[in-house]
Amino acid sequence: MSQSVSTSDALDELRALAATINARNRDLTEQEADDIADRFVRDVVDDMIAEGKVKFDAGDV
């Protein structure tokens, strides 16, 4: 079942979610937030590599 959501409604929902997340994370330092973001991105990339969605050559790193 497909549900149609307007762009405006989607943006409103994302803004509300961002406000909720910001309120929960006010005690994080900028470094802690960066570390969490780095770990999240690394996990996503690792998952995409494992699923064969992207190829990664660590030879140049």
Sequence and secondary structure as in RCSB ss.txt:
>XXXX:A:sequence
MSQSVSTSDALDELRALAATINARNRDLTEQEADDIADRFVRDVVDDMIAEGKVKFDAGDV
>XXXX:A:secstr
      HHHHHHHHHHHHHHHHHHTTT  HHHHHHHHHHHHHHHHHHHHHTTSS   GGG 
